[in-house]
């Protein structure tokens, strides 16, 4: 695999040299004394003095040449900590140059030199991009924050071809010196630590000072780098983020395209992080100097008159590994190694320190015993003096293996070395620290197990298209300069909302001016999102997260408010037909993620438990007999009436179930069934009929007409309502008490009904109920005097109930008398629409531009226009200013 710095020395430096911008790094340079004297010696303005000095020399007109041939050798950092220290200094030094000696403003540089130096400096800002790249997908997977607004087809048509071309081009240009994904690993590992250093250099470019990089270190044992902790945290966060993405895939089907792309992104980051673990496990390094291959260089090992031909397999400054072509006596310890290399013969005294018999040729290790300066010169010349050997090493190392093979190599080696890292981490951890390690791993496993449990028991998804939240399906078009429209969606107090989202599909006029036109989305009066209405993107589909703290139990208001203009000037027609935005109520929807909450079993809370905002509500009638008799049908009708009244006639479904008796005695005071009850249920029958389904103590409590409520076995978020008695008449009395909405049930789990007696009620008496031949003021029906402002203000409505048993002749009318006033400044075509149950009935003109009033404005409506039950008369103002 290519070395980490091969990319710079073999690809970037030749390119910089083409533009007369190559600069020396460290000791690999020869500089004219005259040039250094001209710039007053090496530059100390930056902690990267080599780049700073080269920049000054180029600014003075000196020419640099880069020789692409390995002619020197140097030491690299032995540990990741030393590597980070070195790269941190490089990053701070280049940032210092960028601020203190920016090549764009430095006199004497040519244009291409300015751009070349600027490119090298800006490279060291990569920590910002890499850290964002690692954390960005988690922002969406955890919090639903959309980092980019694009669909799957846009990603497939734009992003994927771009990334494919980028990878292919990079591999074509640099595949020999930088394999696929290695840049991502190198930069990601550095960025977690160099980001802070870059920030510090930006804030105070004079602060960084030179810190030498430790090199030539010896590591006695294997150990995990002390800088590994941030990678552990990121891996755990990414794993949990992938689980969150799986949950989001299940919970938000309309966002699956975005979730899929972000999951792929997170998995890609996970591969990078796992591959990084291998470099964070430091292997022991016992050698003082690195060994280099010697290509079986021939030599002669001499001991007195004995001469044994050998071949040098590898060598270093300290010694060599020799292949013997014949056996050597075992009692020999010291020998003279005679080597002929590049027309030069040298003799080095060696000590045999190891012996390894082989099947083909014995192998021995020798240590050089250097006593004179000439010995040191000979060894340095032997090991480091032949640049052809270095070129051969580089050629063998730098080769293009292709994108697929590089990826498979990275994946395999990354997983293998990550496993070695983790197992070695446990092995090298001291026993005193293991007691802390075990609870930490246990906590991590607990979090993962909780995540799996949460994934298995995923929350209930309530999908509410906006069209289902309307009294009658109709188009929602926001017109004129300003307009709004409100929907109301329910949230039951029995459900805990885990997440709420609005999927909005709308289209606006292509005549709108984008910098003055916008659509606001409000929840309960609080703006949660605003979108600019643009003609270039007239049709939009967006997903908006609804803040949970704005939601309340009961009905929540979702309001769309549009501000629309077709010109930048202040002079425009406020009711121009070009001003419109239409909400697609079929495709737009509110989605709630809810978990049922454990109930408080209490008879006084029955209206809360039978909350009308529960969607698709089902309740089970548990009938303990094989066949239904007349009593049970009668009891069922009474109970159904009680449920309907408490749900305010919201629809619900009754499921008749015949339970099986339990096989073992049930616990006390529990209406235990064979297996859990996975929904609300009503258990109705005499005590004798229920004796196999109820506990002994509960059976003893049924001493008359009995009503009791208990949490459902196995599902505390549901209840079982028990209606019973000793005789059928007592069961009937209990059912009648439950069927009456205003019967005073106690604040307790169970009660006995002694008698059902209600106060007499007049005909048609009730909240908002009307009677024939009776005059009602609007105030009696809950309508207060109201002032209306704006072009298209919200409609005003009166609601009342008409008894179903009314009878009247065909020509009977309902008379309305209105008192209203309107102000000056409105056009003659302003009016007030009146609708009955959503159907247009009458238009009241407002023609006087100076303002006027109506007293006892007479409107006669046929009685047949109303319907039995709930009726709604609404007034829709259409106020047009006289401009």
KARACOR-V41464 format. One record per residue. N is the residue number from 1. RES is the residue in three letters. PSI is psi as a letter, one per 20 degrees, with the letter a starting at -180 (* if undefined). D_FIRST is the distance of its C-alpha to the first C-alpha in whole Angstrom. Layout:
n={N & N}
res={RES & RES}
psi={PSI & PSI}
d_first={D_FIRST & D_FIRST}
This chain:
n={1 & 2 & 3 & 4 & 5 & 6 & 7 & 8 & 9 & 10 & 11 & 12 & 13 & 14 & 15 & 16 & 17 & 18 & 19 & 20 & 21 & 22 & 23 & 24 & 25 & 26 & 27 & 28 & 29 & 30 & 31 & 32 & 33 & 34 & 35 & 36 & 37 & 38 & 39 & 40 & 41 & 42 & 43 & 44 & 45 & 46 & 47 & 48 & 49 & 50 & 51 & 52 & 53 & 54 & 55 & 56 & 57 & 58 & 59 & 60 & 61 & 62 & 63 & 64 & 65 & 66 & 67 & 68 & 69 & 70 & 71 & 72 & 73 & 74 & 75 & 76 & 77 & 78 & 79 & 80 & 81 & 82 & 83 & 84 & 85 & 86 & 87 & 88 & 89 & 90 & 91 & 92 & 93 & 94 & 95 & 96 & 97 & 98 & 99 & 100 & 101 & 102 & 103 & 104 & 105 & 106 & 107 & 108 & 109 & 110 & 111 & 112 & 113 & 114 & 115 & 116 & 117 & 118 & 119 & 120 & 121 & 122 & 123 & 124 & 125 & 126 & 127 & 128 & 129 & 130 & 131 & 132 & 133 & 134 & 135 & 136 & 137 & 138 & 139 & 140 & 141 & 142 & 143 & 144 & 145 & 146 & 147 & 148 & 149 & 150 & 151 & 152 & 153 & 154 & 155 & 156 & 157 & 158 & 159 & 160 & 161 & 162 & 163 & 164 & 165 & 166 & 167 & 168 & 169 & 170 & 171 & 172 & 173 & 174 & 175 & 176 & 177 & 178 & 179 & 180 & 181 & 182 & 183 & 184 & 185 & 186 & 187 & 188 & 189 & 190 & 191 & 192 & 193 & 194 & 195 & 196 & 197 & 198 & 199 & 200 & 201 & 202 & 203 & 204 & 205 & 206 & 207 & 208 & 209 & 210 & 211 & 212 & 213 & 214 & 215 & 216 & 217 & 218 & 219 & 220 & 221 & 222 & 223 & 224 & 225 & 226 & 227 & 228 & 229 & 230 & 231 & 232 & 233 & 234 & 235 & 236 & 237 & 238 & 239 & 240 & 241 & 242 & 243 & 244 & 245 & 246 & 247 & 248 & 249 & 250 & 251 & 252 & 253 & 254 & 255 & 256 & 257 & 258 & 259 & 260 & 261 & 262 & 263 & 264 & 265 & 266 & 267 & 268 & 269 & 270 & 271 & 272 & 273 & 274 & 275 & 276 & 277 & 278 & 279 & 280 & 281 & 282 & 283 & 284 & 285 & 286 & 287 & 288 & 289 & 290 & 291 & 292 & 293 & 294 & 295 & 296 & 297 & 298 & 299 & 300 & 301 & 302 & 303 & 304 & 305 & 306 & 307 & 308 & 309 & 310 & 311 & 312 & 313 & 314 & 315 & 316 & 317 & 318 & 319 & 320 & 321 & 322 & 323 & 324 & 325 & 326 & 327 & 328 & 329 & 330 & 331 & 332 & 333 & 334 & 335 & 336 & 337 & 338 & 339 & 340 & 341 & 342 & 343 & 344 & 345 & 346 & 347 & 348 & 349 & 350 & 351 & 352 & 353 & 354 & 355 & 356 & 357 & 358 & 359 & 360 & 361 & 362 & 363 & 364 & 365 & 366 & 367 & 368 & 369 & 370 & 371 & 372 & 373 & 374 & 375 & 376 & 377 & 378 & 379 & 380 & 381 & 382 & 383 & 384 & 385 & 386 & 387 & 388 & 389 & 390 & 391 & 392 & 393 & 394 & 395 & 396 & 397 & 398 & 399 & 400 & 401 & 402 & 403 & 404 & 405 & 406 & 407 & 408 & 409 & 410 & 411 & 412 & 413 & 414 & 415 & 416 & 417 & 418 & 419 & 420 & 421 & 422 & 423 & 424 & 425 & 426 & 427 & 428 & 429 & 430 & 431 & 432 & 433 & 434 & 435 & 436 & 437 & 438 & 439 & 440 & 441 & 442 & 443 & 444 & 445 & 446 & 447 & 448 & 449 & 450 & 451 & 452 & 453 & 454 & 455 & 456 & 457 & 458 & 459 & 460 & 461 & 462 & 463 & 464 & 465 & 466 & 467 & 468 & 469 & 470 & 471 & 472 & 473 & 474 & 475 & 476 & 477 & 478 & 479 & 480 & 481 & 482 & 483 & 484 & 485 & 486 & 487 & 488 & 489 & 490 & 491 & 492 & 493 & 494 & 495 & 496 & 497 & 498 & 499 & 500 & 501 & 502 & 503 & 504 & 505 & 506 & 507 & 508 & 509 & 510 & 511 & 512 & 513 & 514 & 515 & 516 & 517 & 518 & 519 & 520 & 521 & 522 & 523 & 524 & 525 & 526 & 527 & 528 & 529 & 530 & 531 & 532 & 533 & 534 & 535 & 536 & 537 & 538 & 539 & 540 & 541 & 542 & 543 & 544 & 545 & 546 & 547 & 548 & 549 & 550 & 551 & 552 & 553 & 554 & 555 & 556 & 557 & 558 & 559 & 560 & 561 & 562 & 563 & 564 & 565 & 566 & 567 & 568 & 569 & 570 & 571 & 572 & 573 & 574 & 575 & 576 & 577 & 578 & 579 & 580 & 581 & 582 & 583 & 584 & 585 & 586 & 587 & 588 & 589 & 590 & 591 & 592 & 593 & 594 & 595 & 596 & 597 & 598 & 599 & 600 & 601 & 602 & 603 & 604 & 605 & 606 & 607 & 608 & 609 & 610 & 611 & 612 & 613 & 614 & 615 & 616 & 617 & 618 & 619 & 620 & 621 & 622 & 623 & 624 & 625 & 626 & 627 & 628 & 629 & 630 & 631 & 632 & 633 & 634 & 635 & 636 & 637 & 638 & 639 & 640 & 641 & 642 & 643 & 644 & 645 & 646 & 647 & 648 & 649 & 650 & 651 & 652 & 653 & 654 & 655 & 656 & 657 & 658 & 659 & 660 & 661 & 662 & 663 & 664 & 665 & 666 & 667 & 668 & 669 & 670 & 671 & 672 & 673 & 674 & 675 & 676 & 677 & 678 & 679 & 680 & 681 & 682 & 683 & 684 & 685 & 686 & 687 & 688 & 689 & 690 & 691 & 692 & 693 & 694 & 695 & 696 & 697 & 698 & 699 & 700 & 701 & 702 & 703 & 704 & 705 & 706 & 707 & 708 & 709 & 710 & 711 & 712 & 713 & 714 & 715 & 716 & 717 & 718 & 719 & 720 & 721 & 722 & 723 & 724 & 725 & 726 & 727 & 728 & 729 & 730 & 731 & 732 & 733 & 734 & 735 & 736 & 737 & 738 & 739 & 740 & 741 & 742 & 743 & 744 & 745 & 746 & 747 & 748 & 749 & 750 & 751 & 752 & 753 & 754 & 755 & 756 & 757 & 758 & 759 & 760 & 761 & 762 & 763 & 764 & 765 & 766 & 767 & 768 & 769 & 770 & 771 & 772 & 773 & 774 & 775 & 776 & 777 & 778 & 779 & 780 & 781 & 782 & 783 & 784 & 785 & 786 & 787 & 788 & 789 & 790 & 791 & 792 & 793 & 794 & 795 & 796 & 797 & 798 & 799 & 800 & 801 & 802 & 803 & 804 & 805 & 806 & 807 & 808 & 809 & 810 & 811 & 812 & 813 & 814 & 815 & 816 & 817 & 818 & 819 & 820 & 821 & 822 & 823 & 824 & 825 & 826 & 827 & 828 & 829 & 830 & 831 & 832 & 833 & 834 & 835 & 836 & 837 & 838 & 839 & 840 & 841 & 842 & 843 & 844 & 845 & 846 & 847 & 848 & 849 & 850 & 851 & 852 & 853 & 854 & 855 & 856 & 857 & 858 & 859 & 860 & 861 & 862 & 863 & 864 & 865 & 866 & 867 & 868 & 869 & 870 & 871 & 872 & 873 & 874 & 875 & 876 & 877 & 878 & 879 & 880 & 881 & 882 & 883}
res={UNK & UNK & UNK & UNK & UNK & UNK & UNK & UNK & UNK & UNK & UNK & UNK & UNK & UNK & UNK & UNK & UNK & UNK & UNK & UNK & UNK & UNK & UNK & UNK & UNK & UNK & UNK & UNK & UNK & UNK & UNK & UNK & UNK & UNK & UNK & UNK & UNK & UNK & UNK & UNK & UNK & UNK & UNK & UNK & UNK & UNK & UNK & UNK & UNK & UNK & UNK & UNK & UNK & UNK & UNK & UNK & UNK & UNK & UNK & UNK & UNK & UNK & UNK & UNK & UNK & UNK & UNK & UNK & UNK & UNK & UNK & UNK & UNK & UNK & UNK & UNK & UNK & UNK & UNK & UNK & UNK & UNK & UNK & UNK & UNK & UNK & UNK & UNK & UNK & UNK & UNK & UNK & UNK & UNK & UNK & UNK & UNK & UNK & UNK & UNK & UNK & UNK & UNK & UNK & UNK & UNK & UNK & UNK & UNK & UNK & UNK & UNK & UNK & UNK & UNK & UNK & UNK & UNK & UNK & UNK & UNK & UNK & UNK & UNK & UNK & UNK & UNK & UNK & UNK & UNK & UNK & UNK & UNK & UNK & UNK & UNK & UNK & UNK & UNK & UNK & UNK & UNK & UNK & UNK & UNK & UNK & UNK & UNK & UNK & UNK & UNK & UNK & UNK & UNK & UNK & UNK & UNK & UNK & UNK & UNK & UNK & UNK & UNK & UNK & UNK & UNK & UNK & UNK & UNK & UNK & UNK & UNK & UNK & UNK & UNK & UNK & UNK & UNK & UNK & UNK & UNK & UNK & UNK & UNK & UNK & UNK & UNK & UNK & UNK & UNK & UNK & UNK & UNK & UNK & UNK & UNK & UNK & UNK & UNK & UNK & UNK & UNK & UNK & UNK & UNK & UNK & UNK & UNK & UNK & UNK & UNK & UNK & UNK & UNK & UNK & UNK & UNK & UNK & UNK & UNK & UNK & UNK & UNK & UNK & UNK & UNK & UNK & UNK & UNK & UNK & UNK & UNK & UNK & UNK & UNK & UNK & UNK & UNK & UNK & UNK & UNK & UNK & UNK & UNK & UNK & UNK & UNK & UNK & UNK & UNK & UNK & UNK & UNK & UNK & UNK & UNK & UNK & UNK & UNK & UNK & UNK & UNK & UNK & UNK & UNK & UNK & UNK & UNK & UNK & UNK & UNK & UNK & UNK & UNK & UNK & UNK & UNK & UNK & UNK & UNK & UNK & UNK & UNK & UNK & UNK & UNK & UNK & UNK & UNK & UNK & UNK & UNK & UNK & UNK & UNK & UNK & UNK & UNK & UNK & UNK & UNK & UNK & UNK & UNK & UNK & UNK & UNK & UNK & UNK & UNK & UNK & UNK & UNK & UNK & UNK & UNK & UNK & UNK & UNK & UNK & UNK & UNK & UNK & UNK & UNK & UNK & UNK & UNK & UNK & UNK & UNK & UNK & UNK & UNK & UNK & UNK & UNK & UNK & UNK & UNK & UNK & UNK & UNK & UNK & UNK & UNK & UNK & UNK & UNK & UNK & UNK & UNK & UNK & UNK & UNK & UNK & UNK & UNK & UNK & UNK & UNK & UNK & UNK & UNK & UNK & UNK & UNK & UNK & UNK & UNK & UNK & UNK & UNK & UNK & UNK & UNK & UNK & UNK & UNK & UNK & UNK & UNK & UNK & UNK & UNK & UNK & UNK & UNK & UNK & UNK & UNK & UNK & UNK & UNK & UNK & UNK & UNK & UNK & UNK & UNK & UNK & UNK & UNK & UNK & UNK & UNK & UNK & UNK & UNK & UNK & UNK & UNK & UNK & UNK & UNK & UNK & UNK & UNK & UNK & UNK & UNK & UNK & UNK & UNK & UNK & UNK & UNK & UNK & UNK & UNK & UNK & UNK & UNK & UNK & UNK & UNK & UNK & UNK & UNK & UNK & UNK & UNK & UNK & UNK & UNK & UNK & UNK & UNK & UNK & UNK & UNK & UNK & UNK & UNK & UNK & UNK & UNK & UNK & UNK & UNK & UNK & UNK & UNK & UNK & UNK & UNK & UNK & UNK & UNK & UNK & UNK & UNK & UNK & UNK & UNK & UNK & UNK & UNK & UNK & UNK & UNK & UNK & UNK & UNK & UNK & UNK & UNK & UNK & UNK & UNK & UNK & UNK & UNK & UNK & UNK & UNK & UNK & UNK & UNK & UNK & UNK & UNK & UNK & UNK & UNK & UNK & UNK & UNK & UNK & UNK & UNK & UNK & UNK & UNK & UNK & UNK & UNK & UNK & UNK & UNK & UNK & UNK & UNK & UNK & UNK & UNK & UNK & UNK & UNK & UNK & UNK & UNK & UNK & UNK & UNK & UNK & UNK & UNK & UNK & UNK & UNK & UNK & UNK & UNK & UNK & UNK & UNK & UNK & UNK & UNK & UNK & UNK & UNK & UNK & UNK & UNK & UNK & UNK & UNK & UNK & UNK & UNK & UNK & UNK & UNK & UNK & UNK & UNK & UNK & UNK & UNK & UNK & UNK & UNK & UNK & UNK & UNK & UNK & UNK & UNK & UNK & UNK & UNK & UNK & UNK & UNK & UNK & UNK & UNK & UNK & UNK & UNK & UNK & UNK & UNK & UNK & UNK & UNK & UNK & UNK & UNK & UNK & UNK & UNK & UNK & UNK & UNK & UNK & UNK & UNK & UNK & UNK & UNK & UNK & UNK & UNK & UNK & UNK & UNK & UNK & UNK & UNK & UNK & UNK & UNK & UNK & UNK & UNK & UNK & UNK & UNK & UNK & UNK & UNK & UNK & UNK & UNK & UNK & UNK & UNK & UNK & UNK & UNK & UNK & UNK & UNK & UNK & UNK & UNK & UNK & UNK & UNK & UNK & UNK & UNK & UNK & UNK & UNK & UNK & UNK & UNK & UNK & UNK & UNK & UNK & UNK & UNK & UNK & UNK & UNK & UNK & UNK & UNK & UNK & UNK & UNK & UNK & UNK & UNK & UNK & UNK & UNK & UNK & UNK & UNK & UNK & UNK & UNK & UNK & UNK & UNK & UNK & UNK & UNK & UNK & UNK & UNK & UNK & UNK & UNK & UNK & UNK & UNK & UNK & UNK & UNK & UNK & UNK & UNK & UNK & UNK & UNK & UNK & UNK & UNK & UNK & UNK & UNK & UNK & UNK & UNK & UNK & UNK & UNK & UNK & UNK & UNK & UNK & UNK & UNK & UNK & UNK & UNK & UNK & UNK & UNK & UNK & UNK & UNK & UNK & UNK & UNK & UNK & UNK & UNK & UNK & UNK & UNK & UNK & UNK & UNK & UNK & UNK & UNK & UNK & UNK & UNK & UNK & UNK & UNK & UNK & UNK & UNK & UNK & UNK & UNK & UNK & UNK & UNK & UNK & UNK & UNK & UNK & UNK & UNK & UNK & UNK & UNK & UNK & UNK & UNK & UNK & UNK & UNK & UNK & UNK & UNK & UNK & UNK & UNK & UNK & UNK & UNK & UNK & UNK & UNK & UNK & UNK & UNK & UNK & UNK & UNK & UNK & UNK & UNK & UNK & UNK & UNK & UNK & UNK & UNK & UNK & UNK & UNK & UNK & UNK & UNK & UNK & UNK & UNK & UNK & UNK & UNK & UNK & UNK & UNK & UNK & UNK & UNK & UNK & UNK & UNK & UNK & UNK & UNK & UNK & UNK & UNK & UNK & UNK & UNK & UNK & UNK & UNK & UNK & UNK & UNK & UNK & UNK & UNK & UNK & UNK & UNK & UNK & UNK & UNK & UNK & UNK & UNK & UNK & UNK & UNK & UNK & UNK & UNK & UNK & UNK & UNK & UNK & UNK & UNK & UNK & UNK & UNK & UNK & UNK & UNK & UNK & UNK & UNK & UNK & UNK & UNK}
psi={p & q & q & h & j & h & g & g & h & i & g & g & g & h & g & h & h & h & j & l & j & q & q & q & o & c & i & m & q & p & q & p & h & h & g & h & h & h & j & k & a & p & p & j & i & q & i & m & h & g & h & g & g & h & g & g & g & h & h & j & j & q & p & q & p & p & o & m & p & o & i & r & q & r & q & r & q & h & r & h & g & h & g & h & g & g & h & g & g & g & g & h & g & h & h & g & h & h & g & h & m & p & h & h & j & p & q & i & q & r & g & h & h & g & h & g & g & g & g & h & g & h & h & j & j & h & h & g & g & g & g & h & h & h & h & g & h & h & h & g & h & g & i & j & p & o & h & q & n & q & r & h & h & g & g & h & h & g & g & g & h & g & h & g & h & g & g & g & g & g & h & g & h & j & h & h & i & o & r & p & i & h & g & g & g & g & h & g & h & h & h & h & h & i & g & g & h & g & g & g & h & g & h & n & i & i & g & p & r & p & o & q & p & p & q & k & q & p & o & h & r & q & q & p & p & i & j & i & g & h & h & g & g & h & g & g & h & g & g & h & h & g & g & h & h & g & g & h & g & h & h & n & h & i & j & h & g & h & g & g & g & h & g & g & g & h & h & g & h & g & g & g & g & g & h & h & h & h & i & i & o & p & q & q & o & i & q & h & q & q & q & q & p & j & k & l & p & q & r & p & o & p & o & c & i & p & p & o & p & r & p & o & g & r & r & a & h & h & a & r & p & p & p & p & i & r & q & p & q & h & j & p & h & q & q & p & o & p & p & o & p & l & k & p & p & q & p & p & p & q & p & o & i & q & p & n & p & r & h & g & p & q & p & q & p & q & p & p & n & p & h & q & h & h & g & g & g & g & g & g & h & g & g & j & i & o & h & h & g & g & h & g & g & h & g & h & h & o & q & o & i & r & g & g & h & g & g & h & g & g & g & g & h & g & g & g & h & g & g & h & g & g & h & h & g & h & h & i & p & q & h & h & i & h & h & h & h & g & h & g & h & g & g & g & h & g & g & g & g & h & g & g & g & h & h & g & m & q & q & p & p & o & o & n & q & h & h & i & j & q & h & q & p & r & p & o & p & o & r & a & h & p & q & r & q & q & r & p & q & q & p & q & i & i & p & p & o & h & q & p & q & p & o & p & o & r & p & r & q & j & i & q & o & h & i & j & p & q & p & q & p & q & o & l & i & p & p & i & q & q & p & p & o & q & h & h & m & h & p & q & o & q & p & p & p & p & p & h & i & i & q & q & q & b & p & p & p & o & p & p & p & p & p & p & q & j & q & i & r & i & o & r & o & i & k & p & i & i & n & q & p & p & p & o & i & g & h & q & q & p & p & p & o & q & p & q & q & p & r & o & o & p & h & i & j & h & h & h & h & k & p & i & i & o & q & l & p & q & p & p & o & o & o & j & r & h & q & p & r & h & g & h & h & g & g & h & h & g & g & h & g & h & g & g & g & h & j & l & j & q & q & r & q & p & o & p & p & o & q & q & q & q & i & q & p & q & r & q & k & p & m & p & r & n & q & q & o & k & r & q & q & p & o & p & r & r & h & h & h & j & h & i & i & q & r & g & h & h & h & h & i & n & j & b & o & p & p & q & p & q & q & p & p & i & n & i & i & r & q & o & p & p & o & a & r & h & r & h & h & h & h & g & g & g & h & h & g & h & i & p & h & j & p & n & q & r & m & r & h & q & q & p & o & h & q & o & p & q & q & q & p & q & p & j & p & r & p & j & q & q & q & q & l & p & p & p & q & h & h & h & j & j & p & q & p & q & p & p & q & r & g & m & r & q & q & q & q & p & q & r & p & p & q & i & j & q & p & q & r & h & j & p & q & p & p & p & p & q & o & q & q & q & r & r & j & q & r & h & j & q & r & o & q & p & q & o & k & i & p & p & g & q & p & o & q & m & i & o & i & j & q & a & q & p & p & l & p & p & p & p & p & p & h & i & h & r & q & p & b & p & q & p & p & q & p & o & q & n & o & o & q & n & *}
d_first={0 & 4 & 7 & 9 & 12 & 10 & 12 & 15 & 15 & 14 & 16 & 18 & 20 & 21 & 22 & 24 & 25 & 27 & 29 & 30 & 28 & 25 & 26 & 25 & 23 & 24 & 25 & 23 & 26 & 30 & 33 & 36 & 39 & 41 & 38 & 38 & 42 & 42 & 40 & 42 & 39 & 35 & 36 & 36 & 36 & 33 & 31 & 28 & 30 & 28 & 28 & 31 & 32 & 31 & 32 & 36 & 35 & 34 & 37 & 40 & 39 & 36 & 34 & 30 & 28 & 24 & 23 & 19 & 19 & 17 & 21 & 20 & 18 & 19 & 18 & 16 & 18 & 18 & 19 & 18 & 22 & 21 & 19 & 21 & 24 & 22 & 21 & 24 & 26 & 24 & 25 & 29 & 29 & 28 & 30 & 33 & 33 & 33 & 36 & 38 & 37 & 36 & 35 & 37 & 40 & 39 & 42 & 40 & 37 & 37 & 36 & 33 & 32 & 33 & 31 & 28 & 29 & 30 & 26 & 24 & 27 & 27 & 23 & 24 & 26 & 23 & 24 & 27 & 26 & 23 & 26 & 28 & 26 & 25 & 29 & 30 & 30 & 32 & 35 & 36 & 35 & 37 & 40 & 40 & 39 & 38 & 35 & 36 & 39 & 37 & 38 & 36 & 37 & 36 & 33 & 32 & 34 & 32 & 29 & 27 & 28 & 27 & 24 & 23 & 23 & 21 & 18 & 19 & 20 & 17 & 14 & 16 & 16 & 13 & 11 & 9 & 8 & 8 & 8 & 11 & 12 & 10 & 13 & 15 & 14 & 14 & 17 & 19 & 18 & 20 & 22 & 24 & 25 & 25 & 27 & 30 & 30 & 30 & 33 & 34 & 34 & 35 & 38 & 39 & 37 & 38 & 37 & 34 & 34 & 32 & 30 & 28 & 24 & 24 & 22 & 22 & 23 & 24 & 23 & 26 & 25 & 23 & 24 & 23 & 23 & 26 & 24 & 23 & 27 & 26 & 24 & 26 & 29 & 27 & 25 & 29 & 30 & 28 & 29 & 33 & 32 & 31 & 34 & 36 & 35 & 36 & 39 & 39 & 39 & 42 & 44 & 43 & 43 & 44 & 41 & 38 & 37 & 36 & 35 & 33 & 31 & 30 & 30 & 27 & 26 & 26 & 24 & 21 & 22 & 22 & 18 & 17 & 19 & 18 & 15 & 16 & 18 & 15 & 14 & 18 & 19 & 19 & 18 & 21 & 20 & 23 & 22 & 24 & 21 & 18 & 17 & 16 & 16 & 19 & 19 & 22 & 24 & 28 & 30 & 34 & 35 & 38 & 41 & 44 & 45 & 42 & 39 & 36 & 34 & 30 & 27 & 24 & 21 & 19 & 21 & 22 & 25 & 26 & 26 & 24 & 24 & 26 & 27 & 31 & 32 & 35 & 36 & 37 & 40 & 39 & 42 & 40 & 38 & 38 & 37 & 37 & 33 & 34 & 31 & 32 & 29 & 29 & 33 & 33 & 34 & 34 & 35 & 34 & 36 & 33 & 34 & 33 & 32 & 30 & 30 & 29 & 31 & 29 & 30 & 29 & 29 & 30 & 27 & 28 & 27 & 29 & 30 & 31 & 34 & 34 & 38 & 38 & 37 & 36 & 34 & 32 & 32 & 31 & 28 & 27 & 27 & 26 & 22 & 22 & 24 & 22 & 20 & 20 & 18 & 16 & 15 & 14 & 11 & 10 & 11 & 9 & 6 & 7 & 8 & 9 & 9 & 12 & 13 & 14 & 12 & 9 & 12 & 13 & 10 & 10 & 14 & 14 & 12 & 14 & 17 & 17 & 16 & 18 & 21 & 20 & 20 & 24 & 25 & 24 & 26 & 29 & 29 & 29 & 31 & 34 & 37 & 39 & 37 & 36 & 40 & 38 & 35 & 37 & 39 & 36 & 35 & 38 & 38 & 35 & 36 & 40 & 38 & 36 & 39 & 41 & 39 & 39 & 43 & 43 & 41 & 44 & 47 & 46 & 49 & 51 & 51 & 54 & 53 & 56 & 56 & 59 & 61 & 62 & 63 & 65 & 69 & 69 & 66 & 66 & 64 & 63 & 63 & 63 & 66 & 67 & 66 & 65 & 65 & 64 & 64 & 63 & 62 & 63 & 61 & 62 & 60 & 61 & 62 & 61 & 57 & 55 & 53 & 49 & 48 & 50 & 49 & 50 & 49 & 51 & 52 & 54 & 55 & 56 & 58 & 57 & 59 & 58 & 57 & 54 & 54 & 58 & 57 & 55 & 56 & 56 & 55 & 57 & 57 & 61 & 61 & 58 & 56 & 52 & 51 & 52 & 51 & 51 & 53 & 52 & 53 & 50 & 49 & 52 & 51 & 48 & 47 & 46 & 46 & 47 & 47 & 50 & 50 & 52 & 54 & 56 & 57 & 60 & 62 & 64 & 64 & 61 & 62 & 59 & 60 & 59 & 60 & 60 & 61 & 61 & 62 & 62 & 63 & 62 & 65 & 68 & 70 & 69 & 71 & 70 & 71 & 69 & 68 & 65 & 64 & 62 & 59 & 59 & 58 & 57 & 58 & 57 & 53 & 53 & 53 & 53 & 51 & 52 & 50 & 52 & 53 & 56 & 58 & 60 & 63 & 66 & 69 & 72 & 75 & 75 & 72 & 72 & 72 & 69 & 68 & 69 & 67 & 68 & 64 & 63 & 61 & 62 & 64 & 65 & 67 & 68 & 72 & 72 & 75 & 76 & 79 & 78 & 80 & 81 & 85 & 86 & 86 & 82 & 82 & 84 & 82 & 79 & 81 & 82 & 78 & 77 & 79 & 78 & 74 & 75 & 77 & 74 & 72 & 74 & 74 & 70 & 69 & 68 & 68 & 70 & 69 & 71 & 70 & 72 & 70 & 70 & 72 & 70 & 70 & 70 & 72 & 70 & 70 & 73 & 73 & 70 & 71 & 68 & 68 & 66 & 62 & 61 & 63 & 60 & 62 & 65 & 68 & 72 & 74 & 78 & 80 & 83 & 83 & 83 & 81 & 78 & 79 & 76 & 73 & 74 & 74 & 78 & 78 & 77 & 80 & 82 & 82 & 83 & 87 & 87 & 86 & 82 & 79 & 76 & 72 & 69 & 66 & 64 & 63 & 59 & 59 & 61 & 60 & 63 & 66 & 69 & 72 & 75 & 79 & 81 & 85 & 87 & 89 & 88 & 90 & 88 & 85 & 87 & 87 & 84 & 82 & 85 & 84 & 80 & 81 & 83 & 81 & 83 & 84 & 83 & 81 & 80 & 77 & 76 & 74 & 78 & 81 & 85 & 86 & 90 & 91 & 90 & 92 & 91 & 93 & 95 & 93 & 95 & 94 & 91 & 90 & 86 & 84 & 84 & 86 & 89 & 92 & 95 & 97 & 95 & 94 & 91 & 90 & 86 & 86 & 87 & 84 & 82 & 81 & 82 & 83 & 80 & 79 & 77 & 74 & 72 & 72 & 71 & 71 & 71 & 73 & 76 & 77 & 80 & 79 & 82 & 83 & 86 & 87 & 87 & 91 & 92 & 95 & 96 & 98 & 95 & 97 & 96 & 94 & 92 & 93 & 90 & 91 & 89 & 89 & 87 & 87 & 84 & 84 & 84 & 82 & 81 & 81 & 84 & 81 & 80 & 81 & 80 & 79 & 81 & 79 & 80 & 77 & 75 & 77 & 79 & 83 & 84 & 83 & 85 & 85 & 85 & 87 & 88 & 86 & 88 & 87 & 90 & 90 & 91 & 93 & 94 & 92 & 93 & 91 & 92 & 89 & 90 & 90 & 88 & 85 & 84 & 83 & 84 & 81 & 79 & 80 & 78 & 80 & 78 & 78 & 76 & 76 & 76 & 76 & 76 & 77 & 79 & 77}
